[in-house]
Amino acid sequence: MNMYTIRSFSRAILHGSKFVYQTVPRMLTIWLDLGEDKNLCLHDPFRKMTADISRAMKDAPVYKVRLLYLFGTLGSFKCNL
């Protein structure tokens, strides 16, 4: 379920900027909560969520990418703890 939520939020970021300040924190919260479990970080659904977020970072307009840059930094930090 969380994988589909992340996927929907990442698509919403690509299609408009009206709710970007609500979407990004929600997506970040879900992703970081799941990333707290080291065993879950190694499973396929978490990798798919990370891929969706990475795709959103590549495809989003420049002003949105600055907000999404936080994902990569925090995600790599969180899984390496």
Phi and psi restraints in degrees (range 20) as a CNS / XPLOR table:
assign (resid 1 and name C) (resid 2 and name N)
       (resid 2 and name CA) (resid 2 and name C) 1.0 -63.4 20.0 2
assign (resid 2 and name N) (resid 2 and name CA)
       (resid 2 and name C) (resid 3 and name N) 1.0 -33.1 20.0 2
assign (resid 2 and name C) (resid 3 and name N)
       (resid 3 and name CA) (resid 3 and name C) 1.0 -63.1 20.0 2
assign (resid 3 and name N) (resid 3 and name CA)
       (resid 3 and name C) (resid 4 and name N) 1.0 -41.6 20.0 2
assign (resid 3 and name C) (resid 4 and name N)
       (resid 4 and name CA) (resid 4 and name C) 1.0 -71.3 20.0 2
assign (resid 4 and name N) (resid 4 and name CA)
       (resid 4 and name C) (resid 5 and name N) 1.0 -32.2 20.0 2
assign (resid 4 and name C) (resid 5 and name N)
       (resid 5 and name CA) (resid 5 and name C) 1.0 -66.4 20.0 2
assign (resid 5 and name N) (resid 5 and name CA)
       (resid 5 and name C) (resid 6 and name N) 1.0 -45.9 20.0 2
assign (resid 5 and name C) (resid 6 and name N)
       (resid 6 and name CA) (resid 6 and name C) 1.0 -60.8 20.0 2
assign (resid 6 and name N) (resid 6 and name CA)
       (resid 6 and name C) (resid 7 and name N) 1.0 -42.7 20.0 2
assign (resid 6 and name C) (resid 7 and name N)
       (resid 7 and name CA) (resid 7 and name C) 1.0 -62.3 20.0 2
assign (resid 7 and name N) (resid 7 and name CA)
       (resid 7 and name C) (resid 8 and name N) 1.0 -41.8 20.0 2
assign (resid 7 and name C) (resid 8 and name N)
       (resid 8 and name CA) (resid 8 and name C) 1.0 -67.0 20.0 2
assign (resid 8 and name N) (resid 8 and name CA)
       (resid 8 and name C) (resid 9 and name N) 1.0 -41.5 20.0 2
assign (resid 8 and name C) (resid 9 and name N)
       (resid 9 and name CA) (resid 9 and name C) 1.0 -64.9 20.0 2
assign (resid 9 and name N) (resid 9 and name CA)
       (resid 9 and name C) (resid 10 and name N) 1.0 -40.0 20.0 2
assign (resid 9 and name C) (resid 10 and name N)
       (resid 10 and name CA) (resid 10 and name C) 1.0 -67.3 20.0 2
assign (resid 10 and name N) (resid 10 and name CA)
       (resid 10 and name C) (resid 11 and name N) 1.0 -34.8 20.0 2
assign (resid 10 and name C) (resid 11 and name N)
       (resid 11 and name CA) (resid 11 and name C) 1.0 -68.9 20.0 2
assign (resid 11 and name N) (resid 11 and name CA)
       (resid 11 and name C) (resid 12 and name N) 1.0 -37.7 20.0 2
assign (resid 11 and name C) (resid 12 and name N)
       (resid 12 and name CA) (resid 12 and name C) 1.0 -63.0 20.0 2
assign (resid 12 and name N) (resid 12 and name CA)
       (resid 12 and name C) (resid 13 and name N) 1.0 -36.0 20.0 2
assign (resid 12 and name C) (resid 13 and name N)
       (resid 13 and name CA) (resid 13 and name C) 1.0 -64.0 20.0 2
assign (resid 13 and name N) (resid 13 and name CA)
       (resid 13 and name C) (resid 14 and name N) 1.0 -36.9 20.0 2
assign (resid 13 and name C) (resid 14 and name N)
       (resid 14 and name CA) (resid 14 and name C) 1.0 -71.1 20.0 2
assign (resid 14 and name N) (resid 14 and name CA)
       (resid 14 and name C) (resid 15 and name N) 1.0 -28.8 20.0 2
assign (resid 14 and name C) (resid 15 and name N)
       (resid 15 and name CA) (resid 15 and name C) 1.0 -95.7 20.0 2
assign (resid 15 and name N) (resid 15 and name CA)
       (resid 15 and name C) (resid 16 and name N) 1.0 -11.5 20.0 2
assign (resid 15 and name C) (resid 16 and name N)
       (resid 16 and name CA) (resid 16 and name C) 1.0 -173.7 20.0 2
assign (resid 16 and name N) (resid 16 and name CA)
       (resid 16 and name C) (resid 17 and name N) 1.0 164.1 20.0 2
assign (resid 16 and name C) (resid 17 and name N)
       (resid 17 and name CA) (resid 17 and name C) 1.0 -115.7 20.0 2
assign (resid 17 and name N) (resid 17 and name CA)
       (resid 17 and name C) (resid 18 and name N) 1.0 3.8 20.0 2
assign (resid 17 and name C) (resid 18 and name N)
       (resid 18 and name CA) (resid 18 and name C) 1.0 -62.5 20.0 2
assign (resid 18 and name N) (resid 18 and name CA)
       (resid 18 and name C) (resid 19 and name N) 1.0 -41.4 20.0 2
assign (resid 18 and name C) (resid 19 and name N)
       (resid 19 and name CA) (resid 19 and name C) 1.0 -114.6 20.0 2
assign (resid 19 and name N) (resid 19 and name CA)
       (resid 19 and name C) (resid 20 and name N) 1.0 26.2 20.0 2
assign (resid 19 and name C) (resid 20 and name N)
       (resid 20 and name CA) (resid 20 and name C) 1.0 -64.9 20.0 2
assign (resid 20 and name N) (resid 20 and name CA)
       (resid 20 and name C) (resid 21 and name N) 1.0 -31.6 20.0 2
assign (resid 20 and name C) (resid 21 and name N)
       (resid 21 and name CA) (resid 21 and name C) 1.0 -76.9 20.0 2
assign (resid 21 and name N) (resid 21 and name CA)
       (resid 21 and name C) (resid 22 and name N) 1.0 -13.7 20.0 2
assign (resid 21 and name C) (resid 22 and name N)
       (resid 22 and name CA) (resid 22 and name C) 1.0 -95.3 20.0 2
assign (resid 22 and name N) (resid 22 and name CA)
       (resid 22 and name C) (resid 23 and name N) 1.0 -35.8 20.0 2
assign (resid 22 and name C) (resid 23 and name N)
       (resid 23 and name CA) (resid 23 and name C) 1.0 -71.1 20.0 2
assign (resid 23 and name N) (resid 23 and name CA)
       (resid 23 and name C) (resid 24 and name N) 1.0 -45.5 20.0 2
assign (resid 23 and name C) (resid 24 and name N)
       (resid 24 and name CA) (resid 24 and name C) 1.0 -63.1 20.0 2
assign (resid 24 and name N) (resid 24 and name CA)
       (resid 24 and name C) (resid 25 and name N) 1.0 -47.4 20.0 2
assign (resid 24 and name C) (resid 25 and name N)
       (resid 25 and name CA) (resid 25 and name C) 1.0 -63.4 20.0 2
assign (resid 25 and name N) (resid 25 and name CA)
       (resid 25 and name C) (resid 26 and name N) 1.0 -35.7 20.0 2
assign (resid 25 and name C) (resid 26 and name N)
       (resid 26 and name CA) (resid 26 and name C) 1.0 -67.0 20.0 2
assign (resid 26 and name N) (resid 26 and name CA)
       (resid 26 and name C) (resid 27 and name N) 1.0 -43.7 20.0 2
assign (resid 26 and name C) (resid 27 and name N)
       (resid 27 and name CA) (resid 27 and name C) 1.0 -64.8 20.0 2
assign (resid 27 and name N) (resid 27 and name CA)
       (resid 27 and name C) (resid 28 and name N) 1.0 -40.5 20.0 2
assign (resid 27 and name C) (resid 28 and name N)
       (resid 28 and name CA) (resid 28 and name C) 1.0 -63.2 20.0 2
assign (resid 28 and name N) (resid 28 and name CA)
       (resid 28 and name C) (resid 29 and name N) 1.0 -41.9 20.0 2
assign (resid 28 and name C) (resid 29 and name N)
       (resid 29 and name CA) (resid 29 and name C) 1.0 -62.9 20.0 2
assign (resid 29 and name N) (resid 29 and name CA)
       (resid 29 and name C) (resid 30 and name N) 1.0 -46.2 20.0 2
assign (resid 29 and name C) (resid 30 and name N)
       (resid 30 and name CA) (resid 30 and name C) 1.0 -62.7 20.0 2
assign (resid 30 and name N) (resid 30 and name CA)
       (resid 30 and name C) (resid 31 and name N) 1.0 -46.8 20.0 2
assign (resid 30 and name C) (resid 31 and name N)
       (resid 31 and name CA) (resid 31 and name C) 1.0 -64.8 20.0 2
assign (resid 31 and name N) (resid 31 and name CA)
       (resid 31 and name C) (resid 32 and name N) 1.0 -42.9 20.0 2
assign (resid 31 and name C) (resid 32 and name N)
       (resid 32 and name CA) (resid 32 and name C) 1.0 -71.8 20.0 2
assign (resid 32 and name N) (resid 32 and name CA)
       (resid 32 and name C) (resid 33 and name N) 1.0 -35.2 20.0 2
assign (resid 32 and name C) (resid 33 and name N)
       (resid 33 and name CA) (resid 33 and name C) 1.0 -62.6 20.0 2
assign (resid 33 and name N) (resid 33 and name CA)
       (resid 33 and name C) (resid 34 and name N) 1.0 -40.7 20.0 2
assign (resid 33 and name C) (resid 34 and name N)
       (resid 34 and name CA) (resid 34 and name C) 1.0 -72.1 20.0 2
assign (resid 34 and name N) (resid 34 and name CA)
       (resid 34 and name C) (resid 35 and name N) 1.0 -30.3 20.0 2
assign (resid 34 and name C) (resid 35 and name N)
       (resid 35 and name CA) (resid 35 and name C) 1.0 -74.3 20.0 2
assign (resid 35 and name N) (resid 35 and name CA)
       (resid 35 and name C) (resid 36 and name N) 1.0 -10.1 20.0 2
assign (resid 35 and name C) (resid 36 and name N)
       (resid 36 and name CA) (resid 36 and name C) 1.0 -67.4 20.0 2
assign (resid 36 and name N) (resid 36 and name CA)
       (resid 36 and name C) (resid 37 and name N) 1.0 -29.0 20.0 2
assign (resid 36 and name C) (resid 37 and name N)
       (resid 37 and name CA) (resid 37 and name C) 1.0 -86.9 20.0 2
assign (resid 37 and name N) (resid 37 and name CA)
       (resid 37 and name C) (resid 38 and name N) 1.0 114.0 20.0 2
assign (resid 37 and name C) (resid 38 and name N)
       (resid 38 and name CA) (resid 38 and name C) 1.0 -63.4 20.0 2
assign (resid 38 and name N) (resid 38 and name CA)
       (resid 38 and name C) (resid 39 and name N) 1.0 -33.4 20.0 2
assign (resid 38 and name C) (resid 39 and name N)
       (resid 39 and name CA) (resid 39 and name C) 1.0 -68.0 20.0 2
assign (resid 39 and name N) (resid 39 and name CA)
       (resid 39 and name C) (resid 40 and name N) 1.0 -36.3 20.0 2
assign (resid 39 and name C) (resid 40 and name N)
       (resid 40 and name CA) (resid 40 and name C) 1.0 -71.0 20.0 2
assign (resid 40 and name N) (resid 40 and name CA)
       (resid 40 and name C) (resid 41 and name N) 1.0 -29.3 20.0 2
assign (resid 40 and name C) (resid 41 and name N)
       (resid 41 and name CA) (resid 41 and name C) 1.0 -62.0 20.0 2
assign (resid 41 and name N) (resid 41 and name CA)
       (resid 41 and name C) (resid 42 and name N) 1.0 -23.4 20.0 2
assign (resid 41 and name C) (resid 42 and name N)
       (resid 42 and name CA) (resid 42 and name C) 1.0 -91.3 20.0 2
assign (resid 42 and name N) (resid 42 and name CA)
       (resid 42 and name C) (resid 43 and name N) 1.0 -8.6 20.0 2
assign (resid 42 and name C) (resid 43 and name N)
       (resid 43 and name CA) (resid 43 and name C) 1.0 -87.4 20.0 2
assign (resid 43 and name N) (resid 43 and name CA)
       (resid 43 and name C) (resid 44 and name N) 1.0 161.3 20.0 2
assign (resid 43 and name C) (resid 44 and name N)
       (resid 44 and name CA) (resid 44 and name C) 1.0 -63.4 20.0 2
assign (resid 44 and name N) (resid 44 and name CA)
       (resid 44 and name C) (resid 45 and name N) 1.0 -42.7 20.0 2
assign (resid 44 and name C) (resid 45 and name N)
       (resid 45 and name CA) (resid 45 and name C) 1.0 -60.2 20.0 2
assign (resid 45 and name N) (resid 45 and name CA)
       (resid 45 and name C) (resid 46 and name N) 1.0 -37.9 20.0 2
assign (resid 45 and name C) (resid 46 and name N)
       (resid 46 and name CA) (resid 46 and name C) 1.0 -67.5 20.0 2
assign (resid 46 and name N) (resid 46 and name CA)
       (resid 46 and name C) (resid 47 and name N) 1.0 -37.6 20.0 2
assign (resid 46 and name C) (resid 47 and name N)
       (resid 47 and name CA) (resid 47 and name C) 1.0 -66.2 20.0 2
assign (resid 47 and name N) (resid 47 and name CA)
       (resid 47 and name C) (resid 48 and name N) 1.0 -36.4 20.0 2
assign (resid 47 and name C) (resid 48 and name N)
       (resid 48 and name CA) (resid 48 and name C) 1.0 -66.8 20.0 2
assign (resid 48 and name N) (resid 48 and name CA)
       (resid 48 and name C) (resid 49 and name N) 1.0 -38.9 20.0 2
assign (resid 48 and name C) (resid 49 and name N)
       (resid 49 and name CA) (resid 49 and name C) 1.0 -63.8 20.0 2
assign (resid 49 and name N) (resid 49 and name CA)
       (resid 49 and name C) (resid 50 and name N) 1.0 -41.8 20.0 2
assign (resid 49 and name C) (resid 50 and name N)
       (resid 50 and name CA) (resid 50 and name C) 1.0 -64.4 20.0 2
assign (resid 50 and name N) (resid 50 and name CA)
       (resid 50 and name C) (resid 51 and name N) 1.0 -37.8 20.0 2
assign (resid 50 and name C) (resid 51 and name N)
       (resid 51 and name CA) (resid 51 and name C) 1.0 -66.0 20.0 2
assign (resid 51 and name N) (resid 51 and name CA)
       (resid 51 and name C) (resid 52 and name N) 1.0 -39.1 20.0 2
assign (resid 51 and name C) (resid 52 and name N)
       (resid 52 and name CA) (resid 52 and name C) 1.0 -63.5 20.0 2
assign (resid 52 and name N) (resid 52 and name CA)
       (resid 52 and name C) (resid 53 and name N) 1.0 -41.1 20.0 2
assign (resid 52 and name C) (resid 53 and name N)
       (resid 53 and name CA) (resid 53 and name C) 1.0 -67.1 20.0 2
assign (resid 53 and name N) (resid 53 and name CA)
       (resid 53 and name C) (resid 54 and name N) 1.0 -40.9 20.0 2
assign (resid 53 and name C) (resid 54 and name N)
       (resid 54 and name CA) (resid 54 and name C) 1.0 -63.1 20.0 2
assign (resid 54 and name N) (resid 54 and name CA)
       (resid 54 and name C) (resid 55 and name N) 1.0 -40.2 20.0 2
assign (resid 54 and name C) (resid 55 and name N)
       (resid 55 and name CA) (resid 55 and name C) 1.0 -64.4 20.0 2
assign (resid 55 and name N) (resid 55 and name CA)
       (resid 55 and name C) (resid 56 and name N) 1.0 -39.9 20.0 2
assign (resid 55 and name C) (resid 56 and name N)
       (resid 56 and name CA) (resid 56 and name C) 1.0 -64.1 20.0 2
assign (resid 56 and name N) (resid 56 and name CA)
       (resid 56 and name C) (resid 57 and name N) 1.0 -36.7 20.0 2
assign (resid 56 and name C) (resid 57 and name N)
       (resid 57 and name CA) (resid 57 and name C) 1.0 -65.5 20.0 2
assign (resid 57 and name N) (resid 57 and name CA)
       (resid 57 and name C) (resid 58 and name N) 1.0 -39.1 20.0 2
assign (resid 57 and name C) (resid 58 and name N)
       (resid 58 and name CA) (resid 58 and name C) 1.0 -72.9 20.0 2
assign (resid 58 and name N) (resid 58 and name CA)
       (resid 58 and name C) (resid 59 and name N) 1.0 -37.0 20.0 2
assign (resid 58 and name C) (resid 59 and name N)
       (resid 59 and name CA) (resid 59 and name C) 1.0 -93.8 20.0 2
assign (resid 59 and name N) (resid 59 and name CA)
       (resid 59 and name C) (resid 60 and name N) 1.0 -15.2 20.0 2
assign (resid 59 and name C) (resid 60 and name N)
       (resid 60 and name CA) (resid 60 and name C) 1.0 -74.4 20.0 2
assign (resid 60 and name N) (resid 60 and name CA)
       (resid 60 and name C) (resid 61 and name N) 1.0 152.2 20.0 2
assign (resid 60 and name C) (resid 61 and name N)
       (resid 61 and name CA) (resid 61 and name C) 1.0 -60.0 20.0 2
assign (resid 61 and name N) (resid 61 and name CA)
       (resid 61 and name C) (resid 62 and name N) 1.0 161.0 20.0 2
assign (resid 61 and name C) (resid 62 and name N)
       (resid 62 and name CA) (resid 62 and name C) 1.0 -57.9 20.0 2
assign (resid 62 and name N) (resid 62 and name CA)
       (resid 62 and name C) (resid 63 and name N) 1.0 -42.1 20.0 2
assign (resid 62 and name C) (resid 63 and name N)
       (resid 63 and name CA) (resid 63 and name C) 1.0 -66.9 20.0 2
assign (resid 63 and name N) (resid 63 and name CA)
       (resid 63 and name C) (resid 64 and name N) 1.0 -23.3 20.0 2
assign (resid 63 and name C) (resid 64 and name N)
       (resid 64 and name CA) (resid 64 and name C) 1.0 -86.1 20.0 2
assign (resid 64 and name N) (resid 64 and name CA)
       (resid 64 and name C) (resid 65 and name N) 1.0 -27.2 20.0 2
assign (resid 64 and name C) (resid 65 and name N)
       (resid 65 and name CA) (resid 65 and name C) 1.0 -64.9 20.0 2
assign (resid 65 and name N) (resid 65 and name CA)
       (resid 65 and name C) (resid 66 and name N) 1.0 -32.2 20.0 2
assign (resid 65 and name C) (resid 66 and name N)
       (resid 66 and name CA) (resid 66 and name C) 1.0 -60.0 20.0 2
assign (resid 66 and name N) (resid 66 and name CA)
       (resid 66 and name C) (resid 67 and name N) 1.0 -37.9 20.0 2
assign (resid 66 and name C) (resid 67 and name N)
       (resid 67 and name CA) (resid 67 and name C) 1.0 -70.4 20.0 2
assign (resid 67 and name N) (resid 67 and name CA)
       (resid 67 and name C) (resid 68 and name N) 1.0 -36.9 20.0 2
assign (resid 67 and name C) (resid 68 and name N)
       (resid 68 and name CA) (resid 68 and name C) 1.0 -79.8 20.0 2
assign (resid 68 and name N) (resid 68 and name CA)
       (resid 68 and name C) (resid 69 and name N) 1.0 -14.9 20.0 2
assign (resid 68 and name C) (resid 69 and name N)
       (resid 69 and name CA) (resid 69 and name C) 1.0 -58.7 20.0 2
assign (resid 69 and name N) (resid 69 and name CA)
       (resid 69 and name C) (resid 70 and name N) 1.0 -29.5 20.0 2
assign (resid 69 and name C) (resid 70 and name N)
       (resid 70 and name CA) (resid 70 and name C) 1.0 -59.5 20.0 2
assign (resid 70 and name N) (resid 70 and name CA)
       (resid 70 and name C) (resid 71 and name N) 1.0 -32.5 20.0 2
assign (resid 70 and name C) (resid 71 and name N)
       (resid 71 and name CA) (resid 71 and name C) 1.0 -60.6 20.0 2
assign (resid 71 and name N) (resid 71 and name CA)
       (resid 71 and name C) (resid 72 and name N) 1.0 -50.5 20.0 2
assign (resid 71 and name C) (resid 72 and name N)
       (resid 72 and name CA) (resid 72 and name C) 1.0 -62.1 20.0 2
assign (resid 72 and name N) (resid 72 and name CA)
       (resid 72 and name C) (resid 73 and name N) 1.0 -41.9 20.0 2
assign (resid 72 and name C) (resid 73 and name N)
       (resid 73 and name CA) (resid 73 and name C) 1.0 -65.5 20.0 2
assign (resid 73 and name N) (resid 73 and name CA)
       (resid 73 and name C) (resid 74 and name N) 1.0 -50.1 20.0 2
assign (resid 73 and name C) (resid 74 and name N)
       (resid 74 and name CA) (resid 74 and name C) 1.0 -70.7 20.0 2
assign (resid 74 and name N) (resid 74 and name CA)
       (resid 74 and name C) (resid 75 and name N) 1.0 -35.5 20.0 2
assign (resid 74 and name C) (resid 75 and name N)
       (resid 75 and name CA) (resid 75 and name C) 1.0 -66.1 20.0 2
assign (resid 75 and name N) (resid 75 and name CA)
       (resid 75 and name C) (resid 76 and name N) 1.0 -43.7 20.0 2
assign (resid 75 and name C) (resid 76 and name N)
       (resid 76 and name CA) (resid 76 and name C) 1.0 -69.1 20.0 2
assign (resid 76 and name N) (resid 76 and name CA)
       (resid 76 and name C) (resid 77 and name N) 1.0 -35.2 20.0 2
assign (resid 76 and name C) (resid 77 and name N)
       (resid 77 and name CA) (resid 77 and name C) 1.0 -65.9 20.0 2
assign (resid 77 and name N) (resid 77 and name CA)
       (resid 77 and name C) (resid 78 and name N) 1.0 -43.4 20.0 2
assign (resid 77 and name C) (resid 78 and name N)
       (resid 78 and name CA) (resid 78 and name C) 1.0 -66.6 20.0 2
assign (resid 78 and name N) (resid 78 and name CA)
       (resid 78 and name C) (resid 79 and name N) 1.0 -42.5 20.0 2
assign (resid 78 and name C) (resid 79 and name N)
       (resid 79 and name CA) (resid 79 and name C) 1.0 -77.3 20.0 2
assign (resid 79 and name N) (resid 79 and name CA)
       (resid 79 and name C) (resid 80 and name N) 1.0 -17.1 20.0 2
assign (resid 79 and name C) (resid 80 and name N)
       (resid 80 and name CA) (resid 80 and name C) 1.0 -91.5 20.0 2
assign (resid 80 and name N) (resid 80 and name CA)
       (resid 80 and name C) (resid 81 and name N) 1.0 -3.0 20.0 2
